[in-house]
Amino acid sequence: MNRRKLILGSIASGVFIGSGAAWLGIEQSQEPLDIDFALSNLSKLMKQNLTTTGEWSLYQVFTHCAQSVEYSMLGYPEHKSDIFKNTVGKAAFSLFSSKRKMTHALDEAIPGAPNFSNEENIADAFERFKKSLIDFKMHEGVLAPHFAYGQLTKQQYEMAHVMHFNNHLQEIEVTNVLS
């Protein structure tokens, strides 16, 4: 066995063992994983007074979610290695897809994405995210490879975007309904 195969085999084994343990800890979601469902949730949120329990402000969360959707159509600024995408990335996406739920560091920026501006206009961030979802739904062109998961179909990307949004919703709380 050559050294490259040994290393790749070790990485893949670790990924599948780690994924198996992670898989047991993620409860399966039954929510729809489509853009219309995400848009519906976003519309409901836009009518409420929100706060975040995480490290990021609401502006940062919704800007980050918009960036992710936009980059799926335009191309991500930086990528993990092909080895990562073909092992860890594929295993992670497979795990998330099977559970219909994603978990990731909620204060980790997309690699190479520009820093968030000092502008904290939450309404603008909401609108940007909403527009990105609508643009994605209408998009008929080629989609860019994901920076960690590699090439995804439109349906897989749709699931990924909604799971990503749902994961960030775990740190968003409604304080009261706006009138």
VMD Tcl script that builds the backbone (N, CA, C; Angstrom):
set m [mol new atoms 537]
animate dup $m
set s [atomselect $m all]
$s set {name element resname resid chain x y z} {
  {N N MET 1 A 0.863 -1.180 0.000}
  {CA C MET 1 A 0.000 0.000 0.000}
  {C C MET 1 A 0.897 1.227 0.000}
  {N N ASN 2 A 0.601 2.153 -0.908}
  {CA C ASN 2 A 1.443 3.344 -0.927}
  {C C ASN 2 A 1.013 4.325 0.162}
  {N N ARG 3 A 1.903 5.265 0.434}
  {CA C ARG 3 A 1.700 6.209 1.535}
  {C C ARG 3 A 0.434 7.040 1.339}
  {N N ARG 4 A 0.176 7.494 0.118}
  {CA C ARG 4 A -1.005 8.323 -0.171}
  {C C ARG 4 A -2.292 7.569 0.165}
  {N N LYS 5 A -2.384 6.305 -0.256}
  {CA C LYS 5 A -3.583 5.516 0.040}
  {C C LYS 5 A -3.744 5.295 1.539}
  {N N LEU 6 A -2.632 5.079 2.233}
  {CA C LEU 6 A -2.682 4.890 3.679}
  {C C LEU 6 A -3.216 6.144 4.369}
  {N N ILE 7 A -2.680 7.296 3.966}
  {CA C ILE 7 A -3.122 8.556 4.574}
  {C C ILE 7 A -4.592 8.816 4.268}
  {N N LEU 8 A -4.981 8.670 3.002}
  {CA C LEU 8 A -6.390 8.893 2.638}
  {C C LEU 8 A -7.306 7.907 3.342}
  {N N GLY 9 A -6.867 6.660 3.459}
  {CA C GLY 9 A -7.664 5.653 4.161}
  {C C GLY 9 A -7.831 6.000 5.624}
  {N N SER 10 A -6.768 6.489 6.241}
  {CA C SER 10 A -6.830 6.889 7.651}
  {C C SER 10 A -7.775 8.066 7.845}
  {N N ILE 11 A -7.675 9.038 6.946}
  {CA C ILE 11 A -8.572 10.208 7.020}
  {C C ILE 11 A -10.019 9.758 6.864}
  {N N ALA 12 A -10.276 8.947 5.851}
  {CA C ALA 12 A -11.644 8.491 5.595}
  {C C ALA 12 A -12.181 7.693 6.769}
  {N N SER 13 A -11.355 6.831 7.347}
  {CA C SER 13 A -11.800 6.038 8.501}
  {C C SER 13 A -12.165 6.941 9.665}
  {N N GLY 14 A -11.303 7.931 9.926}
  {CA C GLY 14 A -11.579 8.872 11.007}
  {C C GLY 14 A -12.848 9.654 10.773}
  {N N VAL 15 A -13.067 10.036 9.525}
  {CA C VAL 15 A -14.280 10.780 9.174}
  {C C VAL 15 A -15.512 9.933 9.454}
  {N N PHE 16 A -15.497 8.692 9.006}
  {CA C PHE 16 A -16.682 7.857 9.175}
  {C C PHE 16 A -16.909 7.479 10.632}
  {N N ILE 17 A -15.857 7.263 11.393}
  {CA C ILE 17 A -16.019 6.986 12.818}
  {C C ILE 17 A -16.557 8.228 13.511}
  {N N GLY 18 A -15.949 9.387 13.221}
  {CA C GLY 18 A -16.422 10.641 13.809}
  {C C GLY 18 A -17.832 10.985 13.372}
  {N N SER 19 A -18.132 10.741 12.106}
  {CA C SER 19 A -19.478 11.023 11.598}
  {C C SER 19 A -20.503 10.131 12.255}
  {N N GLY 20 A -20.130 8.887 12.493}
  {CA C GLY 20 A -21.062 7.965 13.154}
  {C C GLY 20 A -21.412 8.446 14.540}
  {N N ALA 21 A -20.409 8.916 15.282}
  {CA C ALA 21 A -20.661 9.433 16.628}
  {C C ALA 21 A -21.507 10.699 16.550}
  {N N ALA 22 A -21.179 11.598 15.612}
  {CA C ALA 22 A -21.953 12.834 15.454}
  {C C ALA 22 A -23.375 12.516 15.011}
  {N N TRP 23 A -23.506 11.537 14.133}
  {CA C TRP 23 A -24.814 11.166 13.613}
  {C C TRP 23 A -25.753 10.768 14.748}
  {N N LEU 24 A -25.226 10.080 15.736}
  {CA C LEU 24 A -26.050 9.656 16.859}
  {C C LEU 24 A -26.536 10.837 17.681}
  {N N GLY 25 A -25.768 11.940 17.682}
  {CA C GLY 25 A -26.117 13.086 18.502}
  {C C GLY 25 A -27.017 14.103 17.834}
  {N N ILE 26 A -27.315 13.960 16.568}
  {CA C ILE 26 A -28.167 14.917 15.858}
  {C C ILE 26 A -29.553 14.317 15.691}
  {N N GLU 27 A -30.541 15.007 16.245}
  {CA C GLU 27 A -31.920 14.554 16.070}
  {C C GLU 27 A -32.386 14.882 14.668}
  {N N GLN 28 A -33.175 13.995 14.092}
  {CA C GLN 28 A -33.665 14.214 12.737}
  {C C GLN 28 A -34.759 15.275 12.731}
  {N N SER 29 A -34.693 16.163 11.767}
  {CA C SER 29 A -35.690 17.212 11.599}
  {C C SER 29 A -36.759 16.738 10.623}
  {N N GLN 30 A -37.972 17.169 10.837}
  {CA C GLN 30 A -39.074 16.831 9.929}
  {C C GLN 30 A -39.551 18.048 9.144}
  {N N GLU 31 A -38.922 19.209 9.379}
  {CA C GLU 31 A -39.336 20.420 8.673}
  {C C GLU 31 A -38.996 20.317 7.190}
  {N N PRO 32 A -39.798 20.956 6.346}
  {CA C PRO 32 A -39.452 20.999 4.917}
  {C C PRO 32 A -38.109 21.703 4.723}
  {N N LEU 33 A -37.342 21.221 3.784}
  {CA C LEU 33 A -36.030 21.820 3.516}
  {C C LEU 33 A -36.027 22.453 2.132}
  {N N ASP 34 A -36.952 23.392 1.944}
  {CA C ASP 34 A -37.016 24.074 0.654}
  {C C ASP 34 A -37.040 25.584 0.857}
  {N N ILE 35 A -36.744 26.297 -0.210}
  {CA C ILE 35 A -36.633 27.753 -0.162}
  {C C ILE 35 A -37.946 28.404 0.270}
  {N N ASP 36 A -39.073 27.878 -0.184}
  {CA C ASP 36 A -40.358 28.466 0.205}
  {C C ASP 36 A -40.552 28.415 1.720}
  {N N PHE 37 A -40.150 27.320 2.342}
  {CA C PHE 37 A -40.261 27.194 3.802}
  {C C PHE 37 A -39.345 28.215 4.486}
  {N N ALA 38 A -38.124 28.361 3.979}
  {CA C ALA 38 A -37.192 29.331 4.553}
  {C C ALA 38 A -37.735 30.752 4.402}
  {N N LEU 39 A -38.287 31.061 3.231}
  {CA C LEU 39 A -38.856 32.398 3.009}
  {C C LEU 39 A -40.032 32.663 3.937}
  {N N SER 40 A -40.847 31.645 4.164}
  {CA C SER 40 A -41.978 31.774 5.079}
  {C C SER 40 A -41.478 32.057 6.501}
  {N N ASN 41 A -40.480 31.311 6.941}
  {CA C ASN 41 A -39.902 31.544 8.274}
  {C C ASN 41 A -39.300 32.934 8.372}
  {N N LEU 42 A -38.601 33.339 7.336}
  {CA C LEU 42 A -37.974 34.654 7.340}
  {C C LEU 42 A -39.029 35.758 7.405}
  {N N SER 43 A -40.124 35.612 6.659}
  {CA C SER 43 A -41.209 36.606 6.694}
  {C C SER 43 A -41.808 36.723 8.083}
  {N N LYS 44 A -41.986 35.586 8.751}
  {CA C LYS 44 A -42.510 35.606 10.128}
  {C C LYS 44 A -41.539 36.315 11.058}
  {N N LEU 45 A -40.251 36.031 10.901}
  {CA C LEU 45 A -39.244 36.656 11.757}
  {C C LEU 45 A -39.196 38.160 11.552}
  {N N MET 46 A -39.374 38.606 10.318}
  {CA C MET 46 A -39.291 40.032 10.007}
  {C C MET 46 A -40.391 40.834 10.699}
  {N N LYS 47 A -41.420 40.153 11.169}
  {CA C LYS 47 A -42.542 40.829 11.833}
  {C C LYS 47 A -42.414 40.775 13.348}
  {N N GLN 48 A -41.268 40.297 13.841}
  {CA C GLN 48 A -41.093 40.124 15.274}
  {C C GLN 48 A -39.860 40.863 15.757}
  {N N ASN 49 A -39.845 41.141 17.035}
  {CA C ASN 49 A -38.676 41.751 17.660}
  {C C ASN 49 A -37.764 40.604 18.093}
  {N N LEU 50 A -36.538 40.609 17.578}
  {CA C LEU 50 A -35.632 39.480 17.785}
  {C C LEU 50 A -34.390 39.885 18.545}
  {N N THR 51 A -33.789 38.902 19.135}
  {CA C THR 51 A -32.476 39.056 19.748}
  {C C THR 51 A -31.692 37.787 19.461}
  {N N THR 52 A -30.394 37.870 19.619}
  {CA C THR 52 A -29.569 36.692 19.410}
  {C C THR 52 A -28.860 36.324 20.706}
  {N N THR 53 A -28.712 35.041 20.926}
  {CA C THR 53 A -28.029 34.552 22.121}
  {C C THR 53 A -26.582 34.195 21.822}
  {N N GLY 54 A -26.184 34.302 20.558}
  {CA C GLY 54 A -24.839 33.920 20.161}
  {C C GLY 54 A -23.873 35.082 20.109}
  {N N GLU 55 A -22.723 34.823 19.543}
  {CA C GLU 55 A -21.664 35.817 19.425}
  {C C GLU 55 A -21.980 36.885 18.383}
  {N N TRP 56 A -22.734 36.510 17.372}
  {CA C TRP 56 A -23.009 37.428 16.272}
  {C C TRP 56 A -24.297 38.203 16.494}
  {N N SER 57 A -24.330 39.423 15.969}
  {CA C SER 57 A -25.556 40.227 15.969}
  {C C SER 57 A -26.510 39.661 14.921}
  {N N LEU 58 A -27.754 40.090 14.958}
  {CA C LEU 58 A -28.723 39.673 13.941}
  {C C LEU 58 A -28.257 40.092 12.556}
  {N N TYR 59 A -27.692 41.289 12.455}
  {CA C TYR 59 A -27.164 41.764 11.172}
  {C C TYR 59 A -26.125 40.784 10.643}
  {N N GLN 60 A -25.207 40.358 11.481}
  {CA C GLN 60 A -24.157 39.432 11.064}
  {C C GLN 60 A -24.725 38.076 10.658}
  {N N VAL 61 A -25.680 37.569 11.415}
  {CA C VAL 61 A -26.276 36.263 11.109}
  {C C VAL 61 A -26.940 36.284 9.733}
  {N N PHE 62 A -27.790 37.273 9.481}
  {CA C PHE 62 A -28.526 37.303 8.220}
  {C C PHE 62 A -27.628 37.672 7.033}
  {N N THR 63 A -26.606 38.489 7.279}
  {CA C THR 63 A -25.638 38.780 6.219}
  {C C THR 63 A -24.856 37.519 5.868}
  {N N HIS 64 A -24.427 36.778 6.879}
  {CA C HIS 64 A -23.700 35.519 6.677}
  {C C HIS 64 A -24.548 34.511 5.901}
  {N N CYS 65 A -25.814 34.363 6.274}
  {CA C CYS 65 A -26.707 33.434 5.559}
  {C C CYS 65 A -26.877 33.872 4.103}
  {N N ALA 66 A -26.994 35.177 3.877}
  {CA C ALA 66 A -27.111 35.689 2.505}
  {C C ALA 66 A -25.843 35.405 1.716}
  {N N GLN 67 A -24.682 35.628 2.327}
  {CA C GLN 67 A -23.413 35.362 1.643}
  {C C GLN 67 A -23.354 33.904 1.179}
  {N N SER 68 A -23.750 32.995 2.032}
  {CA C SER 68 A -23.691 31.575 1.706}
  {C C SER 68 A -24.522 31.254 0.472}
  {N N VAL 69 A -25.727 31.804 0.414}
  {CA C VAL 69 A -26.597 31.565 -0.741}
  {C C VAL 69 A -26.013 32.230 -1.983}
  {N N GLU 70 A -25.566 33.466 -1.850}
  {CA C GLU 70 A -24.982 34.183 -2.992}
  {C C GLU 70 A -23.764 33.447 -3.549}
  {N N TYR 71 A -22.892 32.977 -2.667}
  {CA C TYR 71 A -21.683 32.282 -3.114}
  {C C TYR 71 A -22.004 30.976 -3.832}
  {N N SER 72 A -23.119 30.356 -3.522}
  {CA C SER 72 A -23.468 29.116 -4.231}
  {C C SER 72 A -23.735 29.383 -5.708}
  {N N MET 73 A -24.107 30.609 -6.024}
  {CA C MET 73 A -24.356 30.981 -7.420}
  {C C MET 73 A -23.141 31.649 -8.064}
  {N N LEU 74 A -22.358 32.384 -7.274}
  {CA C LEU 74 A -21.255 33.182 -7.815}
  {C C LEU 74 A -19.886 32.536 -7.655}
  {N N GLY 75 A -19.748 31.688 -6.665}
  {CA C GLY 75 A -18.462 31.072 -6.353}
  {C C GLY 75 A -17.960 31.532 -4.996}
  {N N TYR 76 A -17.458 30.598 -4.208}
  {CA C TYR 76 A -16.923 30.907 -2.882}
  {C C TYR 76 A -15.519 31.483 -3.023}
  {N N PRO 77 A -15.157 32.431 -2.161}
  {CA C PRO 77 A -13.844 33.069 -2.283}
  {C C PRO 77 A -12.672 32.129 -1.974}
  {N N GLU 78 A -12.862 31.182 -1.073}
  {CA C GLU 78 A -11.815 30.218 -0.719}
  {C C GLU 78 A -12.443 28.841 -0.564}
  {N N HIS 79 A -11.626 27.816 -0.785}
  {CA C HIS 79 A -12.106 26.431 -0.678}
  {C C HIS 79 A -11.202 25.608 0.209}
  {N N LYS 80 A -11.788 24.603 0.835}
  {CA C LYS 80 A -11.007 23.570 1.502}
  {C C LYS 80 A -10.325 22.759 0.401}
  {N N SER 81 A -9.370 21.941 0.771}
  {CA C SER 81 A -8.661 21.129 -0.220}
  {C C SER 81 A -9.613 20.107 -0.848}
  {N N ASP 82 A -9.248 19.621 -2.021}
  {CA C ASP 82 A -10.048 18.574 -2.673}
  {C C ASP 82 A -10.123 17.324 -1.799}
  {N N ILE 83 A -9.025 17.008 -1.112}
  {CA C ILE 83 A -9.040 15.836 -0.214}
  {C C ILE 83 A -10.090 16.049 0.872}
  {N N PHE 84 A -10.116 17.240 1.466}
  {CA C PHE 84 A -11.108 17.542 2.499}
  {C C PHE 84 A -12.524 17.417 1.930}
  {N N LYS 85 A -12.756 18.062 0.789}
  {CA C LYS 85 A -14.106 18.050 0.203}
  {C C LYS 85 A -14.563 16.636 -0.130}
  {N N ASN 86 A -13.631 15.787 -0.589}
  {CA C ASN 86 A -13.993 14.433 -0.993}
  {C C ASN 86 A -14.057 13.441 0.165}
  {N N THR 87 A -13.660 13.847 1.360}
  {CA C THR 87 A -13.722 12.953 2.521}
  {C C THR 87 A -14.611 13.573 3.597}
  {N N VAL 88 A -14.032 14.458 4.367}
  {CA C VAL 88 A -14.756 15.085 5.474}
  {C C VAL 88 A -15.986 15.841 4.988}
  {N N GLY 89 A -15.827 16.625 3.925}
  {CA C GLY 89 A -16.949 17.415 3.407}
  {C C GLY 89 A -18.101 16.558 2.940}
  {N N LYS 90 A -17.812 15.548 2.140}
  {CA C LYS 90 A -18.872 14.655 1.646}
  {C C LYS 90 A -19.541 13.913 2.803}
  {N N ALA 91 A -18.736 13.447 3.764}
  {CA C ALA 91 A -19.290 12.724 4.912}
  {C C ALA 91 A -20.195 13.638 5.743}
  {N N ALA 92 A -19.753 14.872 5.964}
  {CA C ALA 92 A -20.558 15.815 6.749}
  {C C ALA 92 A -21.873 16.116 6.044}
  {N N PHE 93 A -21.808 16.403 4.739}
  {CA C PHE 93 A -23.055 16.705 4.025}
  {C C PHE 93 A -23.978 15.500 4.014}
  {N N SER 94 A -23.426 14.322 3.868}
  {CA C SER 94 A -24.231 13.097 3.892}
  {C C SER 94 A -24.914 12.932 5.249}
  {N N LEU 95 A -24.179 13.174 6.307}
  {CA C LEU 95 A -24.737 13.097 7.662}
  {C C LEU 95 A -25.859 14.116 7.842}
  {N N PHE 96 A -25.577 15.366 7.489}
  {CA C PHE 96 A -26.585 16.413 7.645}
  {C C PHE 96 A -27.827 16.104 6.817}
  {N N SER 97 A -27.630 15.647 5.593}
  {CA C SER 97 A -28.759 15.327 4.717}
  {C C SER 97 A -29.603 14.196 5.297}
  {N N SER 98 A -28.950 13.179 5.838}
  {CA C SER 98 A -29.703 12.043 6.375}
  {C C SER 98 A -30.521 12.442 7.593}
  {N N LYS 99 A -29.995 13.381 8.387}
  {CA C LYS 99 A -30.710 13.864 9.573}
  {C C LYS 99 A -31.586 15.081 9.272}
  {N N ARG 100 A -31.405 15.648 8.052}
  {CA C ARG 100 A -32.153 16.824 7.639}
  {C C ARG 100 A -31.909 18.005 8.583}
  {N N LYS 101 A -30.704 18.029 9.142}
  {CA C LYS 101 A -30.350 19.037 10.128}
  {C C LYS 101 A -28.832 19.214 10.132}
  {N N MET 102 A -28.389 20.456 10.230}
  {CA C MET 102 A -26.972 20.781 10.217}
  {C C MET 102 A -26.559 21.316 11.574}
  {N N THR 103 A -25.327 21.086 11.908}
  {CA C THR 103 A -24.745 21.724 13.082}
  {C C THR 103 A -23.340 22.183 12.698}
  {N N HIS 104 A -23.026 23.432 13.032}
  {CA C HIS 104 A -21.707 23.980 12.743}
  {C C HIS 104 A -21.439 25.153 13.682}
  {N N ALA 105 A -20.200 25.621 13.699}
  {CA C ALA 105 A -19.846 26.768 14.534}
  {C C ALA 105 A -20.616 27.988 14.026}
  {N N LEU 106 A -21.469 28.538 14.863}
  {CA C LEU 106 A -22.375 29.594 14.431}
  {C C LEU 106 A -21.746 30.983 14.404}
  {N N ASP 107 A -20.484 31.080 14.750}
  {CA C ASP 107 A -19.793 32.363 14.675}
  {C C ASP 107 A -18.557 32.265 13.778}
  {N N GLU 108 A -18.589 31.310 12.862}
  {CA C GLU 108 A -17.473 31.109 11.942}
  {C C GLU 108 A -17.848 31.637 10.563}
  {N N ALA 109 A -17.074 32.605 10.104}
  {CA C ALA 109 A -17.329 33.216 8.799}
  {C C ALA 109 A -16.994 32.240 7.676}
  {N N ILE 110 A -17.575 32.470 6.527}
  {CA C ILE 110 A -17.245 31.701 5.329}
  {C C ILE 110 A -15.802 32.054 4.967}
  {N N PRO 111 A -14.948 31.048 4.729}
  {CA C PRO 111 A -13.546 31.339 4.415}
  {C C PRO 111 A -13.409 32.315 3.248}
  {N N GLY 112 A -12.667 33.393 3.486}
  {CA C GLY 112 A -12.409 34.384 2.448}
  {C C GLY 112 A -13.494 35.428 2.276}
  {N N ALA 113 A -14.605 35.272 2.991}
  {CA C ALA 113 A -15.688 36.263 2.880}
  {C C ALA 113 A -15.228 37.574 3.501}
  {N N PRO 114 A -15.649 38.701 2.922}
  {CA C PRO 114 A -15.245 39.986 3.506}
  {C C PRO 114 A -15.826 40.145 4.910}
  {N N ASN 115 A -15.125 40.897 5.719}
  {CA C ASN 115 A -15.631 41.178 7.062}
  {C C ASN 115 A -16.956 41.910 6.955}
  {N N PHE 116 A -17.786 41.714 7.950}
  {CA C PHE 116 A -19.063 42.411 7.983}
  {C C PHE 116 A -18.809 43.893 8.180}
  {N N SER 117 A -19.599 44.694 7.491}
  {CA C SER 117 A -19.446 46.139 7.640}
  {C C SER 117 A -19.901 46.567 9.027}
  {N N ASN 118 A -19.581 47.788 9.380}
  {CA C ASN 118 A -20.010 48.329 10.669}
  {C C ASN 118 A -21.483 48.711 10.652}
  {N N GLU 119 A -22.069 48.729 9.458}
  {CA C GLU 119 A -23.483 49.064 9.335}
  {C C GLU 119 A -24.297 47.950 9.977}
  {N N GLU 120 A -25.160 48.305 10.868}
  {CA C GLU 120 A -25.947 47.300 11.585}
  {C C GLU 120 A -27.429 47.414 11.240}
  {N N ASN 121 A -27.749 47.660 9.984}
  {CA C ASN 121 A -29.134 47.789 9.580}
  {C C ASN 121 A -29.724 46.384 9.387}
  {N N ILE 122 A -30.423 45.933 10.406}
  {CA C ILE 122 A -30.964 44.573 10.395}
  {C C ILE 122 A -31.969 44.402 9.258}
  {N N ALA 123 A -32.758 45.422 8.965}
  {CA C ALA 123 A -33.733 45.331 7.871}
  {C C ALA 123 A -33.025 45.080 6.542}
  {N N ASP 124 A -31.880 45.724 6.330}
  {CA C ASP 124 A -31.111 45.492 5.104}
  {C C ASP 124 A -30.593 44.063 5.044}
  {N N ALA 125 A -30.135 43.540 6.173}
  {CA C ALA 125 A -29.630 42.159 6.212}
  {C C ALA 125 A -30.762 41.172 5.940}
  {N N PHE 126 A -31.939 41.403 6.526}
  {CA C PHE 126 A -33.114 40.564 6.247}
  {C C PHE 126 A -33.408 40.561 4.748}
  {N N GLU 127 A -33.473 41.770 4.179}
  {CA C GLU 127 A -33.810 41.903 2.754}
  {C C GLU 127 A -32.758 41.253 1.861}
  {N N ARG 128 A -31.499 41.399 2.229}
  {CA C ARG 128 A -30.442 40.766 1.437}
  {C C ARG 128 A -30.587 39.246 1.461}
  {N N PHE 129 A -30.849 38.693 2.639}
  {CA C PHE 129 A -31.017 37.249 2.737}
  {C C PHE 129 A -32.251 36.795 1.957}
  {N N LYS 130 A -33.345 37.530 2.099}
  {CA C LYS 130 A -34.566 37.196 1.363}
  {C C LYS 130 A -34.312 37.223 -0.145}
  {N N LYS 131 A -33.645 38.272 -0.625}
  {CA C LYS 131 A -33.337 38.388 -2.055}
  {C C LYS 131 A -32.448 37.239 -2.512}
  {N N SER 132 A -31.472 36.869 -1.697}
  {CA C SER 132 A -30.577 35.771 -2.090}
  {C C SER 132 A -31.351 34.459 -2.233}
  {N N LEU 133 A -32.298 34.222 -1.345}
  {CA C LEU 133 A -33.113 32.995 -1.430}
  {C C LEU 133 A -33.979 33.001 -2.689}
  {N N ILE 134 A -34.586 34.145 -2.990}
  {CA C ILE 134 A -35.422 34.252 -4.194}
  {C C ILE 134 A -34.559 34.108 -5.440}
  {N N ASP 135 A -33.400 34.761 -5.445}
  {CA C ASP 135 A -32.486 34.631 -6.590}
  {C C ASP 135 A -32.059 33.179 -6.783}
  {N N PHE 136 A -31.775 32.489 -5.684}
  {CA C PHE 136 A -31.374 31.080 -5.781}
  {C C PHE 136 A -32.520 30.246 -6.356}
  {N N LYS 137 A -33.720 30.480 -5.872}
  {CA C LYS 137 A -34.873 29.716 -6.353}
  {C C LYS 137 A -35.040 29.896 -7.866}
  {N N MET 138 A -34.812 31.100 -8.356}
  {CA C MET 138 A -35.000 31.405 -9.772}
  {C C MET 138 A -33.771 31.050 -10.620}
  {N N HIS 139 A -32.658 30.787 -9.987}
  {CA C HIS 139 A -31.389 30.541 -10.687}
  {C C HIS 139 A -31.470 29.281 -11.546}
  {N N GLU 140 A -31.084 29.424 -12.804}
  {CA C GLU 140 A -31.100 28.285 -13.728}
  {C C GLU 140 A -29.713 27.945 -14.246}
  {N N GLY 141 A -28.723 28.710 -13.852}
  {CA C GLY 141 A -27.362 28.482 -14.331}
  {C C GLY 141 A -26.625 27.431 -13.517}
  {N N VAL 142 A -25.356 27.317 -13.811}
  {CA C VAL 142 A -24.477 26.386 -13.114}
  {C C VAL 142 A -24.245 26.899 -11.695}
  {N N LEU 143 A -24.219 25.993 -10.748}
  {CA C LEU 143 A -23.933 26.357 -9.364}
  {C C LEU 143 A -22.464 26.104 -9.068}
  {N N ALA 144 A -21.894 26.957 -8.240}
  {CA C ALA 144 A -20.488 26.833 -7.869}
  {C C ALA 144 A -20.309 25.712 -6.850}
  {N N PRO 145 A -19.161 25.052 -6.866}
  {CA C PRO 145 A -18.903 24.047 -5.827}
  {C C PRO 145 A -18.902 24.699 -4.446}
  {N N HIS 146 A -19.412 23.985 -3.465}
  {CA C HIS 146 A -19.401 24.458 -2.082}
  {C C HIS 146 A -17.971 24.412 -1.564}
  {N N PHE 147 A -17.604 25.356 -0.728}
  {CA C PHE 147 A -16.215 25.433 -0.249}
  {C C PHE 147 A -15.803 24.226 0.586}
  {N N ALA 148 A -16.750 23.529 1.212}
  {CA C ALA 148 A -16.414 22.366 2.047}
  {C C ALA 148 A -17.008 21.067 1.519}
  {N N TYR 149 A -18.194 21.127 0.901}
  {CA C TYR 149 A -18.891 19.916 0.456}
  {C C TYR 149 A -18.587 19.551 -0.989}
  {N N GLY 150 A -18.018 20.462 -1.746}
  {CA C GLY 150 A -17.752 20.199 -3.154}
  {C C GLY 150 A -18.990 20.452 -4.008}
  {N N GLN 151 A -19.064 19.753 -5.136}
  {CA C GLN 151 A -20.167 19.967 -6.083}
  {C C GLN 151 A -21.479 19.443 -5.502}
  {N N LEU 152 A -22.502 20.285 -5.506}
  {CA C LEU 152 A -23.843 19.919 -5.045}
  {C C LEU 152 A -24.839 20.204 -6.157}
  {N N THR 153 A -25.898 19.407 -6.198}
  {CA C THR 153 A -26.998 19.687 -7.116}
  {C C THR 153 A -27.801 20.859 -6.557}
  {N N LYS 154 A -28.703 21.377 -7.351}
  {CA C LYS 154 A -29.546 22.478 -6.867}
  {C C LYS 154 A -30.381 22.023 -5.677}
  {N N GLN 155 A -30.921 20.818 -5.744}
  {CA C GLN 155 A -31.723 20.290 -4.630}
  {C C GLN 155 A -30.870 20.124 -3.371}
  {N N GLN 156 A -29.652 19.643 -3.522}
  {CA C GLN 156 A -28.766 19.503 -2.363}
  {C C GLN 156 A -28.412 20.868 -1.781}
  {N N TYR 157 A -28.137 21.823 -2.651}
  {CA C TYR 157 A -27.844 23.180 -2.180}
  {C C TYR 157 A -29.055 23.772 -1.456}
  {N N GLU 158 A -30.231 23.548 -1.998}
  {CA C GLU 158 A -31.443 24.067 -1.357}
  {C C GLU 158 A -31.550 23.520 0.062}
  {N N MET 159 A -31.338 22.221 0.197}
  {CA C MET 159 A -31.351 21.605 1.529}
  {C C MET 159 A -30.276 22.225 2.416}
  {N N ALA 160 A -29.069 22.381 1.870}
  {CA C ALA 160 A -27.954 22.928 2.647}
  {C C ALA 160 A -28.263 24.341 3.134}
  {N N HIS 161 A -28.824 25.174 2.242}
  {CA C HIS 161 A -29.135 26.553 2.632}
  {C C HIS 161 A -30.193 26.595 3.735}
  {N N VAL 162 A -31.210 25.764 3.622}
  {CA C VAL 162 A -32.270 25.772 4.634}
  {C C VAL 162 A -31.755 25.186 5.954}
  {N N MET 163 A -30.979 24.110 5.886}
  {CA C MET 163 A -30.400 23.548 7.117}
  {C C MET 163 A -29.479 24.575 7.785}
  {N N HIS 164 A -28.716 25.307 6.979}
  {CA C HIS 164 A -27.807 26.328 7.497}
  {C C HIS 164 A -28.604 27.423 8.216}
  {N N PHE 165 A -29.647 27.918 7.584}
  {CA C PHE 165 A -30.512 28.928 8.188}
  {C C PHE 165 A -31.136 28.398 9.480}
  {N N ASN 166 A -31.666 27.178 9.422}
  {CA C ASN 166 A -32.292 26.589 10.613}
  {C C ASN 166 A -31.297 26.462 11.755}
  {N N ASN 167 A -30.047 26.111 11.451}
  {CA C ASN 167 A -29.028 26.000 12.489}
  {C C ASN 167 A -28.812 27.365 13.152}
  {N N HIS 168 A -28.742 28.428 12.358}
  {CA C HIS 168 A -28.563 29.770 12.925}
  {C C HIS 168 A -29.790 30.209 13.727}
  {N N LEU 169 A -30.959 29.715 13.370}
  {CA C LEU 169 A -32.164 30.077 14.117}
  {C C LEU 169 A -32.111 29.602 15.569}
  {N N GLN 170 A -31.259 28.645 15.857}
  {CA C GLN 170 A -31.127 28.148 17.231}
  {C C GLN 170 A -30.627 29.226 18.181}
  {N N GLU 171 A -29.984 30.247 17.649}
  {CA C GLU 171 A -29.483 31.346 18.482}
  {C C GLU 171 A -30.301 32.631 18.351}
  {N N ILE 172 A -31.474 32.508 17.745}
  {CA C ILE 172 A -32.337 33.685 17.594}
  {C C ILE 172 A -33.598 33.480 18.418}
  {N N GLU 173 A -33.903 34.479 19.230}
  {CA C GLU 173 A -35.080 34.427 20.093}
  {C C GLU 173 A -36.032 35.569 19.756}
  {N N VAL 174 A -37.307 35.289 19.873}
  {CA C VAL 174 A -38.348 36.304 19.700}
  {C C VAL 174 A -38.584 36.942 21.048}
  {N N THR 175 A -38.458 38.279 21.111}
  {CA C THR 175 A -38.714 38.963 22.378}
  {C C THR 175 A -40.160 39.434 22.475}
  {N N ASN 176 A -40.754 39.817 21.350}
  {CA C ASN 176 A -42.187 40.121 21.277}
  {C C ASN 176 A -42.549 40.381 19.816}
  {N N VAL 177 A -43.850 40.336 19.521}
  {CA C VAL 177 A -44.324 40.552 18.160}
  {C C VAL 177 A -44.474 42.043 17.927}
  {N N LEU 178 A -43.980 42.520 16.800}
  {CA C LEU 178 A -44.142 43.935 16.446}
  {C C LEU 178 A -45.548 44.152 15.900}
  {N N SER 179 A -46.101 45.337 16.146}
  {CA C SER 179 A -47.433 45.612 15.609}
  {C C SER 179 A -47.382 46.423 14.360}
}
mol reanalyze $m
mol bondsrecalc $m
mol representation Tube
mol addrep $m
